[in-house]
């Protein structure tokens, strides 16, 4: 399916490029093996798509996830990354909150891009 026809694509009929919160899975399938744990070591959440770039503040404490995400390679034609730094709530290791700088990476696809057919319906 082409992105312009996908109900999850963030663009309009006039957009050439738009955010895709699912493409991260195609770029790095191993992210799906990552999970978050609580202070007792119990798994609380597995990585899933759609992935909102603002959720990076929760996943940065998983070193495997962080390495995979930081090393994403945009080798696919029709996919690009847009980075921005914003003021947002960030967390420390003990989940203490503070306002700080958060580097966001938005992955965008071209309207003619075709995914691998692995989009999940929500």
C-alpha positions in Angstrom: 0.0 0.0 0.0 1.3 3.5 -0.8 1.6 5.9 2.0 -0.8 8.4 0.4 -3.5 5.7 0.7 -2.8 4.7 4.3 -5.2 6.0 6.9 -2.3 6.1 9.4 0.0 8.4 7.3 0.1 11.9 8.8 0.0 13.8 5.4 -2.8 15.3 3.4 -3.6 14.7 -0.3 -1.3 17.7 -1.0 1.7 16.4 1.0 4.7 15.1 -0.7 6.3 14.0 2.7 4.7 13.3 6.1 5.3 11.6 9.4 4.9 7.9 9.6 4.8 6.5 13.1 5.1 2.9 11.8 8.2 3.1 9.5 10.6 2.7 12.4 9.7 -1.0 12.6 10.7 -1.5 8.9 13.9 0.5 9.4 15.0 -1.6 12.5 12.9 -4.8 13.1 15.0 -5.7 16.1 13.3 -2.8 18.1 10.3 -5.1 18.5 12.5 -7.3 20.8 13.0 -4.4 23.3 11.0 -3.9 26.4 10.7 -1.6 29.5 10.9 -2.9 33.1 9.9 -1.4 36.4 12.1 -1.1 39.5 11.5 -4.7 40.3 12.6 -6.0 36.9 9.1 -6.9 35.7 8.4 -6.2 32.1 5.9 -3.4 31.8 5.8 -2.7 28.1 7.2 -4.1 24.8 8.1 -1.8 21.9 5.2 -1.5 19.5 4.1 0.7 16.6 2.8 3.3 16.2 5.7 5.0 17.9 5.3 8.6 18.7 8.8 10.3 18.7 7.9 12.1 22.0 7.9 8.6 23.6 11.7 8.5 23.3 11.9 9.9 26.8 10.6 6.6 28.2 12.8 4.3 26.0 16.2 6.0 26.5 16.8 3.9 29.6 16.9 0.7 27.6 20.5 0.6 26.4 19.8 -1.9 23.6 16.8 0.1 22.3 18.8 3.3 22.5 21.7 1.8 20.5 19.3 0.4 17.8 17.3 3.6 17.6 20.4 5.9 17.5 22.0 3.8 14.8 19.0 3.7 12.5 20.2 3.8 8.9 17.9 5.4 6.3 18.9 3.2 3.5 15.4 3.1 2.0 14.5 5.4 -0.8 11.4 7.4 0.1 12.2 7.7 3.8 13.8 10.7 5.5 14.5 11.8 9.0 13.7 15.3 10.5 15.3 16.1 13.8 14.4 18.8 16.3 15.2 19.7 19.9 12.3 20.7 22.1 11.7 21.5 25.7 9.8 18.7 27.2 9.4 16.7 30.4 12.3 14.3 30.7 12.9 11.6 33.3 15.9 10.4 35.2 16.7 6.7 36.1 14.3 6.9 39.1 11.5 8.4 37.0 12.0 11.9 38.5 10.6 14.5 36.2 12.1 17.8 35.0 11.9 20.1 32.0 14.9 19.6 29.7 15.9 19.3 26.1 14.6 16.3 24.2 16.0 15.4 20.7 13.1 14.2 18.6 13.5 12.3 15.3 10.5 12.2 13.0 10.6 9.6 10.3 8.8 10.7 7.2 7.9 8.8 4.1 7.1 10.0 0.6 3.5 9.7 -0.5 4.5 7.1 -3.1 6.5 5.0 -0.6 5.2 1.4 -0.2 5.8 -0.3 3.1 6.5 -4.0 3.6 2.8 -4.7 4.3 3.5 -4.9 8.0 1.3 -2.1 9.1 -0.9 -2.9 12.1 -4.4 -1.7 12.4 -5.4 0.1 15.6 
